[in-house]
Amino acid sequence: MNSDKLVIMDEMAIRRALTRIAHELLEKNKGVGDSIMIGIRTRGIYFAKRIAERIREIEGVPVPVGELDVTSYRDDRVRVQATNDSQTLQAPDIQDRRVVLCDDVLYTGRTVRAAMDALIDLGRPRLIQLAVLIDRGHRELPIRADYVGKNVPTSKLEQIEVRLSEVDRKDEVVIIQQRG
């Protein structure tokens, strides 16, 4: 099976989207005094760090960043006993904080649901917001992002690949069309 690839966001477009999300987040929340950015492993972590850096550049205020592994909370895999230790969340305390959950692509909503389950097991955030670089639709759960870099309507035969320099040596978003 062959596939066609199309770059839908380059490095500059990603940078602009992150800056816009940072501004929207600051405006909606009237600052970030009690906020923490939590990135879903793997690319969501870098997305969260980049937004936090943009906020620091804009406001001069550092925002704590943590990372979340949702593997044991996924409902599409055999569930293993969830643990309340550093393997799940590597971040400061989330109790009564505004948590901005970050991921690269929002698709069915199952990863975000798993992330919210993990967060609730670890504490009671005052508020959870969701920031994603790409929203491609096809939700299976009633979940929506508060901050979106780009909406990309896709078919279920298409894939979205987010490539970030921290992992992939290059910043770009690619849509892959499978063909027979």
Backbone as a printed PyTorch tensor [residue, N CA C, xyz], in Angstrom:
tensor([[[  0.8480,  -1.1780,   0.0000],
         [  0.0000,   0.0000,   0.0000],
         [  0.8930,   1.2400,   0.0000]],

        [[  0.6490,   2.1660,  -0.9000],
         [  1.3990,   3.4020,  -0.9850],
         [  0.6760,   4.4990,  -0.2200]],

        [[  1.4050,   5.5870,   0.0170],
         [  0.7730,   6.7120,   0.6850],
         [  1.3190,   8.0130,   0.1190]],

        [[  0.4880,   9.0370,   0.1480],
         [  0.8790,  10.3770,  -0.2570],
         [  0.9990,  11.2160,   0.9980]],

        [[  2.0470,  12.0740,   1.0470],
         [  2.2560,  12.9370,   2.2010],
         [  2.1480,  14.3900,   1.7740]],

        [[  1.5030,  15.1790,   2.6300],
         [  1.3510,  16.5970,   2.3790],
         [  1.6750,  17.3460,   3.6720]],

        [[  2.6110,  18.2690,   3.6140],
         [  2.9460,  19.0860,   4.7740],
         [  1.8570,  20.1450,   4.9150]],

        [[  1.1690,  20.1430,   6.0670],
         [  0.0950,  21.1100,   6.2820],
         [  0.4980,  22.2200,   7.2530]],

        [[  1.5760,  22.0080,   8.0020],
         [  2.1400,  23.0570,   8.8590],
         [  3.6590,  22.9020,   8.8370]],

        [[  4.3410,  24.0000,   8.5720],
         [  5.7990,  23.9740,   8.6420],
         [  6.2450,  24.5860,   9.9730]],

        [[  7.5310,  24.7410,  10.1480],
         [  8.0750,  25.2600,  11.4090],
         [  7.4810,  26.6200,  11.7690]],

        [[  7.3710,  27.5090,  10.7950],
         [  6.8400,  28.8470,  11.0500],
         [  5.3600,  28.7920,  11.4440]],

        [[  4.5810,  27.9650,  10.7710],
         [  3.1550,  27.8380,  11.0860],
         [  2.9680,  27.2710,  12.4950]],

        [[  3.7940,  26.3130,  12.8770],
         [  3.7220,  25.7500,  14.2350],
         [  4.0630,  26.8250,  15.2530]],

        [[  5.1030,  27.6000,  14.9930],
         [  5.5150,  28.6640,  15.9140],
         [  4.3900,  29.6870,  16.0850]],

        [[  3.7500,  30.0820,  14.9740],
         [  2.6380,  31.0410,  15.0520],
         [  1.4680,  30.4670,  15.8460]],

        [[  1.1420,  29.1940,  15.6200],
         [  0.0360,  28.5580,  16.3430],
         [  0.3160,  28.5170,  17.8430]],

        [[  1.5410,  28.1950,  18.2270],
         [  1.8920,  28.1500,  19.6460],
         [  1.8080,  29.5350,  20.2850]],

        [[  2.2560,  30.5520,  19.5590],
         [  2.1780,  31.9200,  20.0790],
         [  0.7270,  32.3370,  20.2500]],

        [[ -0.1200,  32.0070,  19.2760],
         [ -1.5480,  32.3390,  19.3640],
         [ -2.1980,  31.6320,  20.5500]],

        [[ -1.8900,  30.3530,  20.7260],
         [ -2.4490,  29.5960,  21.8580],
         [ -2.0150,  30.2280,  23.1770]],

        [[ -0.7500,  30.6170,  23.2790],
         [ -0.2530,  31.2500,  24.5070],
         [ -1.0310,  32.5320,  24.8050]],

        [[ -1.2520,  33.3660,  23.7840],
         [ -2.0200,  34.6080,  23.9680],
         [ -3.4610,  34.3160,  24.3590]],

        [[ -4.0950,  33.3380,  23.7120],
         [ -5.4830,  32.9830,  24.0310],
         [ -5.5920,  32.4780,  25.4670]],

        [[ -4.6320,  31.6700,  25.8710],
         [ -4.6220,  31.1220,  27.2250],
         [ -4.4910,  32.2530,  28.2510]],

        [[ -3.5880,  33.1820,  28.0010],
         [ -3.4080,  34.3170,  28.9100],
         [ -4.6640,  35.1770,  28.9900]],

        [[ -5.2780,  35.4210,  27.8450],
         [ -6.4690,  36.2630,  27.8170],
         [ -7.6440,  35.5900,  28.5270]],

        [[ -7.8850,  34.3260,  28.2000],
         [ -9.0310,  33.6200,  28.7840],
         [ -8.8980,  33.4800,  30.3000]],

        [[ -7.6820,  33.2500,  30.7830],
         [ -7.4580,  32.9980,  32.2090],
         [ -6.9890,  34.2190,  32.9790]],

        [[ -6.8710,  35.3620,  32.2820],
         [ -6.3960,  36.6000,  32.9220],
         [ -5.0640,  36.3700,  33.6260]],

        [[ -4.1420,  35.7260,  32.9130],
         [ -2.8280,  35.4240,  33.4680],
         [ -2.6830,  33.9360,  33.7270]],

        [[ -1.5690,  33.5780,  34.3650],
         [ -1.2810,  32.1580,  34.6070],
         [ -0.7920,  31.9030,  36.0340]],

        [[ -1.1740,  32.7660,  36.9660],
         [ -0.6710,  32.6830,  38.3280],
         [ -0.8120,  31.3360,  39.0150]],

        [[ -1.8740,  30.6250,  38.7910],
         [ -2.0950,  29.3480,  39.4720],
         [ -2.1620,  28.1900,  38.4810]],

        [[ -1.5200,  28.3640,  37.3420],
         [ -1.6080,  27.3620,  36.2760],
         [ -0.3970,  26.4460,  36.2500]],

        [[ -0.6230,  25.2730,  35.6790],
         [  0.4470,  24.3280,  35.4140],
         [  0.1540,  23.6830,  34.0550]],

        [[  1.1700,  23.5630,  33.2450],
         [  1.0400,  22.9150,  31.9400],
         [  1.4110,  21.4460,  32.1260]],

        [[  0.5590,  20.5410,  31.6430],
         [  0.8370,  19.1090,  31.7130],
         [  0.8050,  18.5540,  30.2940]],

        [[  1.9360,  18.0460,  29.8360],
         [  2.0190,  17.4660,  28.5060],
         [  1.8230,  15.9620,  28.5580]],

        [[  1.0150,  15.4570,  27.6310],
         [  0.8130,  14.0090,  27.5290],
         [  1.9850,  13.4390,  26.7450]],

        [[  2.6050,  12.4310,  27.3310],
         [  3.7700,  11.8030,  26.7150],
         [  3.4270,  11.2570,  25.3490]],

        [[  4.1130,  11.5000,  24.2950],
         [  5.4540,  12.0090,  24.1550],
         [  5.4610,  13.4480,  23.6300]],

        [[  4.8260,  13.7100,  22.5170],
         [  4.9390,  15.0340,  21.9150],
         [  4.1810,  16.1200,  22.6630]],

        [[  3.1970,  15.7480,  23.4440],
         [  2.4740,  16.7380,  24.2450],
         [  3.3680,  17.4270,  25.2550]],

        [[  4.3980,  16.7370,  25.7120],
         [  5.3390,  17.3280,  26.6680],
         [  6.0570,  18.5150,  26.0200]],

        [[  6.5380,  18.3190,  24.8100],
         [  7.2750,  19.3890,  24.1240],
         [  6.3500,  20.5290,  23.7380]],

        [[  5.1240,  20.1890,  23.3820],
         [  4.1020,  21.1870,  23.0840],
         [  3.8590,  22.0490,  24.3350]],

        [[  3.7130,  21.4200,  25.5050],
         [  3.4940,  22.1320,  26.7630],
         [  4.6860,  23.0260,  27.1000]],

        [[  5.8910,  22.5120,  26.9370],
         [  7.0990,  23.3040,  27.2260],
         [  7.2000,  24.5160,  26.3140]],

        [[  6.8410,  24.3390,  25.0570],
         [  6.9130,  25.4620,  24.1160],
         [  5.8780,  26.5400,  24.4440]],

        [[  4.6710,  26.1340,  24.8250],
         [  3.6580,  27.1200,  25.2070],
         [  4.1100,  27.8520,  26.4720]],

        [[  4.6280,  27.1210,  27.4430],
         [  5.1070,  27.7430,  28.6750],
         [  6.2190,  28.7470,  28.3800]],

        [[  7.0860,  28.4110,  27.4530],
         [  8.1700,  29.3280,  27.0780],
         [  7.5970,  30.5820,  26.4180]],

        [[  6.5840,  30.4350,  25.5620],
         [  5.9600,  31.6050,  24.9220],
         [  5.3240,  32.5060,  25.9870]],

        [[  4.6610,  31.8870,  26.9620],
         [  4.0400,  32.6620,  28.0430],
         [  5.1050,  33.4060,  28.8350]],

        [[  6.2250,  32.7460,  29.1020],
         [  7.3150,  33.4080,  29.8230],
         [  7.8400,  34.6050,  29.0270]],

        [[  7.9640,  34.4430,  27.7040],
         [  8.4260,  35.5400,  26.8500],
         [  7.4310,  36.7020,  26.8430]],

        [[  6.1380,  36.3940,  26.8300],
         [  5.0930,  37.4180,  26.7570],
         [  4.8950,  38.1160,  28.0980]],

        [[  4.7590,  37.3280,  29.1740],
         [  4.3890,  37.8600,  30.4890],
         [  5.5630,  37.9900,  31.4540]],

        [[  6.6620,  37.3140,  31.1530],
         [  7.7900,  37.3270,  32.0780],
         [  7.5570,  36.4640,  33.3060]],

        [[  6.5960,  35.5500,  33.2130],
         [  6.2300,  34.6860,  34.3350],
         [  6.4750,  33.2260,  33.9410]],

        [[  7.2390,  32.4960,  34.7550],
         [  7.4190,  31.0730,  34.4370],
         [  6.1730,  30.2690,  34.7950]],

        [[  5.8850,  29.2740,  33.9740],
         [  4.7550,  28.3790,  34.2170],
         [  5.3330,  26.9780,  34.4050]],

        [[  5.0250,  26.3140,  35.5110],
         [  5.5290,  24.9520,  35.7090],
         [  4.9940,  24.0160,  34.6280]],

        [[  5.8460,  23.0790,  34.2260],
         [  5.4680,  22.1070,  33.2020],
         [  5.7150,  20.7150,  33.7520]],

        [[  4.7320,  19.8440,  33.5690],
         [  4.8760,  18.4540,  33.9740],
         [  4.5380,  17.5460,  32.8150]],

        [[  4.8030,  16.2670,  33.0070],
         [  4.4760,  15.2980,  31.9630],
         [  3.6520,  14.1680,  32.5390]],

        [[  2.7730,  13.6470,  31.6930],
         [  1.8270,  12.6320,  32.1130],
         [  1.9060,  11.4330,  31.1780]],

        [[  2.0500,  10.2540,  31.7710],
         [  2.0180,   9.0030,  31.0180],
         [  0.6550,   8.3720,  31.2620]],

        [[ -0.1450,   8.2350,  30.2070],
         [ -1.5130,   7.7310,  30.3550],
         [ -1.6420,   6.2660,  29.9570]],

        [[ -0.5340,   5.6010,  29.7190],
         [ -0.5580,   4.2220,  29.2270],
         [ -1.4590,   3.3190,  30.0640]],

        [[ -1.3350,   3.3840,  31.3820],
         [ -2.1170,   2.4790,  32.2270],
         [ -3.5790,   2.8900,  32.3610]],

        [[ -3.9440,   4.0430,  31.7890],
         [ -5.3220,   4.5170,  31.8550],
         [ -6.0800,   4.3500,  30.5400]],

        [[ -5.4070,   3.8650,  29.5200],
         [ -6.0530,   3.7150,  28.2070],
         [ -7.1240,   2.6340,  28.2620]],

        [[ -8.2820,   2.8780,  27.6310],
         [ -9.3440,   1.8770,  27.6090],
         [ -9.2700,   0.9990,  26.3650]],

        [[ -8.3120,   1.2890,  25.4900],
         [ -8.1720,   0.4720,  24.2850],
         [ -6.9980,  -0.4990,  24.4000]],

        [[ -6.4770,  -0.6280,  25.6010],
         [ -5.4110,  -1.5890,  25.8840],
         [ -5.7860,  -2.3360,  27.1550]],

        [[ -5.1350,  -3.4500,  27.3990],
         [ -5.3790,  -4.1710,  28.6410],
         [ -4.9640,  -3.2620,  29.7850]],

        [[ -5.8960,  -3.0190,  30.6860],
         [ -5.6210,  -2.0880,  31.7760],
         [ -4.7570,  -2.7550,  32.8380]],

        [[ -3.6690,  -2.0880,  33.1500],
         [ -2.8230,  -2.5370,  34.2480],
         [ -3.1310,  -1.6440,  35.4380]],

        [[ -2.7770,  -2.0870,  36.6040],
         [ -3.0720,  -1.3080,  37.8000],
         [ -2.4380,   0.0690,  37.7020]],

        [[ -3.2700,   1.1070,  37.8000],
         [ -2.7620,   2.4780,  37.7660],
         [ -1.9910,   2.7600,  39.0430]],

        [[ -0.9250,   3.5080,  38.8920],
         [ -0.1030,   3.8340,  40.0540],
         [ -0.1090,   5.3280,  40.2840]],

        [[ -0.0850,   5.7200,  41.5270],
         [ -0.0490,   7.1340,  41.8890],
         [  1.3810,   7.5620,  42.1630]],

        [[  2.2960,   7.2300,  41.2940],
         [  3.6740,   7.5990,  41.5460],
         [  4.2420,   8.3910,  40.3840]],

        [[  5.5440,   8.6150,  40.4170],
         [  6.1990,   9.4630,  39.4250],
         [  6.1860,   8.8530,  38.0330]],

        [[  5.8310,   7.5790,  37.8970],
         [  5.7510,   7.0010,  36.5600],
         [  4.5640,   7.5660,  35.7920]],

        [[  3.5080,   7.9510,  36.4910],
         [  2.3290,   8.4820,  35.8320],
         [  2.4590,   9.9870,  35.6140]],

        [[  2.7460,  10.7370,  36.6670],
         [  2.8380,  12.1950,  36.5820],
         [  4.1660,  12.6620,  37.1380]],

        [[  4.8610,  13.4100,  36.3270],
         [  6.0900,  14.0520,  36.7760],
         [  5.8430,  15.5470,  36.7320]],

        [[  5.3420,  16.0780,  37.8690],
         [  4.9720,  17.4880,  37.9160],
         [  4.7640,  17.9150,  39.3580]],

        [[  4.7340,  19.2280,  39.5660],
         [  4.3510,  19.7270,  40.8910],
         [  2.9080,  19.3340,  41.2000]],

        [[  2.5070,  19.5340,  42.4330],
         [  1.1630,  19.2020,  42.8990],
         [  0.1090,  19.9090,  42.0430]],

        [[ -0.9300,  19.1840,  41.6590],
         [ -1.9990,  19.7510,  40.8320],
         [ -3.2170,  20.1470,  41.6540]],

        [[ -3.2080,  19.8540,  42.9440],
         [ -4.3510,  20.1290,  43.8060],
         [ -4.7610,  21.5970,  43.7310]],

        [[ -6.0320,  21.8430,  43.3640],
         [ -6.6360,  23.1750,  43.2990],
         [ -5.9130,  24.1300,  42.3370]],

        [[ -5.2350,  23.5770,  41.3300],
         [ -4.5540,  24.3940,  40.3250],
         [ -5.3300,  24.3380,  39.0190]],

        [[ -5.0830,  25.3080,  38.1570],
         [ -5.6020,  25.2840,  36.7860],
         [ -4.6130,  24.4520,  35.9780]],

        [[ -5.0620,  23.3270,  35.4630],
         [ -4.2200,  22.4380,  34.6750],
         [ -4.5450,  22.6390,  33.2040]],

        [[ -3.5210,  22.9370,  32.4200],
         [ -3.6880,  23.0160,  30.9730],
         [ -3.0490,  21.7510,  30.4090]],

        [[ -3.8820,  20.8350,  30.0000],
         [ -3.4620,  19.5540,  29.4480],
         [ -3.0950,  19.7720,  27.9850]],

        [[ -1.9240,  19.3050,  27.5630],
         [ -1.4320,  19.5620,  26.2050],
         [ -1.1520,  18.2590,  25.4750]],

        [[ -1.5950,  18.1970,  24.2250],
         [ -1.2910,  17.0460,  23.3760],
         [ -1.1140,  17.5380,  21.9490]],

        [[ -0.5010,  16.6910,  21.1220],
         [ -0.2340,  17.1110,  19.7510],
         [ -1.4730,  17.0060,  18.8680]],

        [[ -2.1850,  15.8770,  18.9150],
         [ -3.3450,  15.6660,  18.0440],
         [ -4.5430,  15.2090,  18.8720]],

        [[ -5.6870,  15.8350,  18.6390],
         [ -6.9460,  15.3980,  19.2360],
         [ -7.7180,  14.6600,  18.1520]],

        [[ -8.0320,  13.4030,  18.4250],
         [ -8.7040,  12.5560,  17.4420],
         [ -9.9890,  12.0190,  18.0730]],

        [[ -9.9640,  10.8300,  18.6320],
         [-11.1770,  10.2240,  19.1870],
         [-11.5490,  10.7910,  20.5510]],

        [[-10.5650,  11.3180,  21.2780],
         [-10.7880,  11.8330,  22.6270],
         [-10.3980,  10.8380,  23.7030]],

        [[-10.0320,   9.6300,  23.3220],
         [ -9.7220,   8.5900,  24.3140],
         [ -8.4340,   8.8680,  25.0920]],

        [[ -7.4390,   9.4400,  24.4470],
         [ -6.2020,   9.7770,  25.1620],
         [ -6.4790,  10.8690,  26.1950]],

        [[ -7.2720,  11.8580,  25.8240],
         [ -7.6000,  12.9450,  26.7480],
         [ -8.4160,  12.4130,  27.9230]],

        [[ -9.3650,  11.5250,  27.6610],
         [-10.1410,  10.9210,  28.7470],
         [ -9.2260,  10.1750,  29.7010]],

        [[ -8.2680,   9.4260,  29.1580],
         [ -7.3090,   8.7020,  29.9960],
         [ -6.4780,   9.6870,  30.8240]],

        [[ -6.0880,  10.7960,  30.2140],
         [ -5.3040,  11.8030,  30.9280],
         [ -6.1050,  12.4280,  32.0650]],

        [[ -7.3780,  12.7130,  31.8230],
         [ -8.2050,  13.2770,  32.8940],
         [ -8.3930,  12.2810,  34.0230]],

        [[ -8.5880,  11.0110,  33.7000],
         [ -8.6840,   9.9810,  34.7420],
         [ -7.4090,   9.9560,  35.5810]],

        [[ -6.2670,   9.9960,  34.9330],
         [ -4.9810,   9.9680,  35.6450],
         [ -4.8370,  11.1920,  36.5450]],

        [[ -5.1920,  12.3590,  36.0280],
         [ -5.0750,  13.5800,  36.8360],
         [ -5.9700,  13.5160,  38.0670]],

        [[ -7.2090,  13.0800,  37.8890],
         [ -8.1520,  13.0140,  39.0100],
         [ -7.6610,  12.0200,  40.0690]],

        [[ -7.0180,  10.9340,  39.6340],
         [ -6.4620,   9.9860,  40.6020],
         [ -5.3210,  10.5980,  41.4130]],

        [[ -4.6760,  11.6230,  40.8680],
         [ -3.4970,  12.2120,  41.5170],
         [ -3.8070,  13.4710,  42.3130]],

        [[ -5.0090,  13.9700,  42.2180],
         [ -5.3750,  15.1860,  42.9400],
         [ -6.6430,  15.7510,  42.3440]],

        [[ -7.0840,  16.8930,  42.8820],
         [ -8.2960,  17.5240,  42.3680],
         [ -7.9550,  18.9060,  41.8360]],

        [[ -7.7100,  18.9760,  40.5140],
         [ -7.4480,  20.2960,  39.9400],
         [ -8.7070,  21.1650,  40.0330]],

        [[ -8.5290,  22.4580,  40.1570],
         [ -9.6660,  23.3730,  40.1730],
         [-10.3300,  23.4120,  38.8050]],

        [[ -9.5130,  23.2730,  37.7470],
         [ -9.9930,  23.4030,  36.3850],
         [ -9.0300,  22.6610,  35.4630]],

        [[ -9.5640,  21.9800,  34.4680],
         [ -8.7250,  21.3510,  33.4430],
         [ -9.1250,  21.9520,  32.1040]],

        [[ -8.1350,  22.4760,  31.3940],
         [ -8.3370,  22.9710,  30.0410],
         [ -7.4920,  22.1110,  29.1050]],

        [[ -7.8480,  22.1030,  27.8230],
         [ -7.1440,  21.2810,  26.8500],
         [ -6.6120,  22.1350,  25.7130]],

        [[ -5.3150,  21.9750,  25.4360],
         [ -4.6670,  22.6460,  24.3060],
         [ -4.0850,  21.5750,  23.3930]],

        [[ -4.3930,  21.6780,  22.0930],
         [ -3.8630,  20.7230,  21.1170],
         [ -3.3270,  21.4890,  19.9120]],

        [[ -2.3170,  20.9230,  19.2950],
         [ -1.7920,  21.5390,  18.0850],
         [ -2.7420,  21.2900,  16.9130]],

        [[ -3.2580,  20.0610,  16.7950],
         [ -4.1360,  19.6800,  15.6890],
         [ -5.4040,  19.0290,  16.2360]],

        [[ -6.5570,  19.4900,  15.7420],
         [ -7.8260,  18.8240,  16.0070],
         [ -8.3020,  18.2620,  14.6790]],

        [[ -8.3280,  16.9330,  14.5720],
         [ -8.6760,  16.3050,  13.2930],
         [-10.0950,  15.7520,  13.2450]],

        [[-10.8580,  15.9250,  14.3190],
         [-12.2380,  15.4490,  14.3150],
         [-12.3410,  13.9710,  14.6350]],

        [[-13.4930,  13.3820,  14.3440],
         [-13.7960,  11.9610,  14.5470],
         [-13.8840,  11.5720,  16.0260]],

        [[-14.4490,  12.4330,  16.8440],
         [-14.5540,  12.1780,  18.2710],
         [-15.4510,  10.9870,  18.5570]],

        [[-15.0300,  10.1750,  19.5130],
         [-15.8350,   9.0730,  20.0300],
         [-16.3650,   9.3920,  21.4180]],

        [[-15.8390,  10.4430,  22.0200],
         [-16.2630,  10.8900,  23.3480],
         [-16.5460,  12.3870,  23.2860]],

        [[-17.4110,  12.8980,  24.1600],
         [-17.7610,  14.3240,  24.1050],
         [-16.6620,  15.2010,  24.7140]],

        [[-15.5570,  15.3100,  23.9920],
         [-14.3950,  16.0770,  24.4610],
         [-14.0560,  17.0940,  23.3800]],

        [[-13.7710,  18.3310,  23.8140],
         [-13.3520,  19.3640,  22.8650],
         [-12.1710,  20.1300,  23.4610]],

        [[-11.3640,  20.6760,  22.5800],
         [-10.2020,  21.4440,  23.0230],
         [-10.5920,  22.8940,  23.2890]],

        [[ -9.9700,  23.4960,  24.3050],
         [-10.1540,  24.9130,  24.5930],
         [ -9.2780,  25.7670,  23.6880]],

        [[ -8.1220,  25.2230,  23.3000],
         [ -7.1560,  25.9360,  22.4730],
         [ -6.6930,  24.9960,  21.3680]],

        [[ -6.8020,  25.4380,  20.1180],
         [ -6.4620,  24.5980,  18.9690],
         [ -5.5290,  25.3730,  18.0450]],

        [[ -4.4080,  24.7380,  17.6810],
         [ -3.5000,  25.3440,  16.7220],
         [ -4.0860,  25.3570,  15.3320]],

        [[ -4.6520,  24.2200,  14.9100],
         [ -5.2400,  24.1300,  13.5690],
         [ -6.2750,  23.0140,  13.5550]],

        [[ -7.4330,  23.3100,  12.9940],
         [ -8.4590,  22.3000,  12.7490],
         [ -8.1910,  21.7060,  11.3790]],

        [[ -8.0870,  20.3870,  11.3140],
         [ -7.7910,  19.7030,  10.0570],
         [ -8.8130,  18.5920,   9.8700]],

        [[ -9.8910,  18.8790,   9.1330],
         [-10.8680,  17.8170,   8.8690],
         [-10.1820,  16.6940,   8.0780]],

        [[-10.3450,  15.4740,   8.5250],
         [ -9.6820,  14.3410,   7.8780],
         [-10.6800,  13.2200,   7.6510]],

        [[-10.2840,  12.3010,   6.7960],
         [-11.0410,  11.0580,   6.6790],
         [-10.3660,  10.0610,   7.6110]],

        [[-11.0460,   8.9730,   7.8890],
         [-10.4450,   7.9620,   8.7530],
         [ -9.3170,   7.2190,   8.0500]],

        [[ -9.1960,   7.3800,   6.7400],
         [ -8.0970,   6.7610,   5.9930],
         [ -6.8310,   7.5990,   6.0310]],

        [[ -6.9400,   8.8190,   6.5520],
         [ -5.7810,   9.6970,   6.6350],
         [ -5.1650,   9.6250,   8.0240]],

        [[ -3.8930,   9.9100,   8.0880],
         [ -3.1760,   9.9880,   9.3540],
         [ -2.5720,  11.3750,   9.4660]],

        [[ -2.4310,  11.8450,  10.6800],
         [ -1.7330,  13.1020,  10.9410],
         [ -0.4660,  12.7420,  11.7100]],

        [[  0.6660,  13.2060,  11.2350],
         [  1.9380,  13.0350,  11.9410],
         [  2.4440,  14.4000,  12.3490]],

        [[  2.6460,  14.5830,  13.6450],
         [  3.2710,  15.8010,  14.1490],
         [  4.7260,  15.4530,  14.4040]],

        [[  5.5890,  16.2120,  13.7760],
         [  7.0240,  16.0210,  13.9510],
         [  7.5730,  17.2550,  14.6430]],

        [[  8.2280,  17.0190,  15.7700],
         [  8.8230,  18.1150,  16.5340],
         [ 10.3190,  17.8960,  16.6350]],

        [[ 11.0630,  18.9780,  16.5790],
         [ 12.5220,  18.8840,  16.5370],
         [ 13.1070,  18.1640,  17.7520]],

        [[ 12.4450,  18.2450,  18.9010],
         [ 12.9660,  17.5680,  20.0970],
         [ 12.9900,  16.0520,  19.9340]],

        [[ 12.1150,  15.5160,  19.0780],
         [ 12.0080,  14.0720,  18.8690],
         [ 12.3980,  13.6850,  17.4480]],

        [[ 11.9760,  14.4950,  16.4910],
         [ 12.0680,  14.1130,  15.0830],
         [ 13.0620,  14.9340,  14.2650]],

        [[ 13.8000,  15.8260,  14.8890],
         [ 14.8050,  16.6890,  14.2430],
         [ 14.2240,  17.7170,  13.2880]],

        [[ 12.9010,  17.8380,  13.2250],
         [ 12.2630,  18.7700,  12.3020],
         [ 10.8770,  19.1020,  12.8200]],

        [[ 10.4560,  20.3610,  12.6150],
         [  9.1040,  20.7680,  12.9950],
         [  8.2210,  20.8070,  11.7610]],

        [[  7.2080,  19.9450,  11.7450],
         [  6.2140,  19.9840,  10.6750],
         [  5.0470,  19.0840,  11.0550]],

        [[  3.9080,  19.3560,  10.4260],
         [  2.7400,  18.4970,  10.5540],
         [  2.4290,  17.9900,   9.1560]],

        [[  2.2940,  16.6780,   9.0610],
         [  2.0970,  16.0210,   7.7700],
         [  0.8000,  15.2510,   7.8110]],

        [[  0.0320,  15.3350,   6.7250],
         [ -1.1450,  14.5060,   6.5690],
         [ -0.7780,  13.4170,   5.5650]],

        [[ -1.0780,  12.1860,   5.9260],
         [ -0.7310,  11.0430,   5.0770],
         [ -2.0160,  10.4240,   4.5880]],

        [[ -2.1660,  10.3670,   3.2740],
         [ -3.3370,   9.7750,   2.6340],
         [ -2.9500,   8.3700,   2.1640]],

        [[ -3.6220,   7.3800,   2.7160],
         [ -3.3760,   6.0060,   2.3020],
         [ -4.0970,   5.7340,   0.9740]],

        [[ -3.4360,   5.0800,   0.0850],
         [ -4.0760,   4.6990,  -1.1830],
         [ -3.6800,   3.2660,  -1.5180]],

        [[ -4.5450,   2.5680,  -2.1970],
         [ -4.3510,   1.1670,  -2.4900],
         [ -3.5820,   0.9090,  -3.6600]]])
